[in-house]
Amino acid sequence: METIKLSSQEKALIEIVRNLQFGEVRVIITDGKPIRVEEVKKSIKL
């Protein structure tokens, strides 16, 4: 199995996803690296 090295941004993204109890996140990627994560706070289904 090949070992993959993660950047600090990728490690932070994984931690955010692991700590999320439920919900949805949007990941913004620039030059192949995640630069921002937006957590969706509210969604109203009608």
C-alpha positions in Angstrom: 0.0 0.0 0.0 1.3 3.4 -0.9 1.8 6.0 1.8 0.3 9.4 1.1 1.7 12.5 2.8 -1.0 15.1 3.8 -0.5 18.8 3.8 -1.4 20.8 6.9 -4.5 22.0 5.2 -5.5 18.5 4.3 -5.0 17.3 7.9 -7.1 20.2 9.2 -9.9 19.3 6.7 -9.9 15.7 8.0 -10.1 16.9 11.6 -13.0 19.1 10.8 -14.9 16.3 9.1 -14.1 13.8 12.0 -15.4 16.3 14.6 -18.6 17.1 12.7 -21.5 15.4 14.5 -23.8 15.9 11.5 -24.3 18.4 8.8 -22.6 19.5 5.5 -19.4 21.2 4.6 -18.3 22.9 1.4 -14.6 22.7 0.6 -13.0 25.4 -1.5 -9.9 24.2 -3.4 -7.2 26.3 -5.1 -4.2 24.9 -6.9 -5.2 21.4 -5.8 -5.2 22.2 -2.1 -8.1 22.9 0.3 -8.0 26.5 1.3 -11.3 27.0 3.1 -14.1 24.9 4.6 -17.6 26.4 4.9 -20.0 24.6 7.4 -23.6 24.9 6.3 -25.4 26.0 9.4 -29.1 26.1 8.4 -31.2 24.5 5.8 -35.0 24.8 5.7 -37.0 22.1 3.9 -40.5 23.2 2.9 
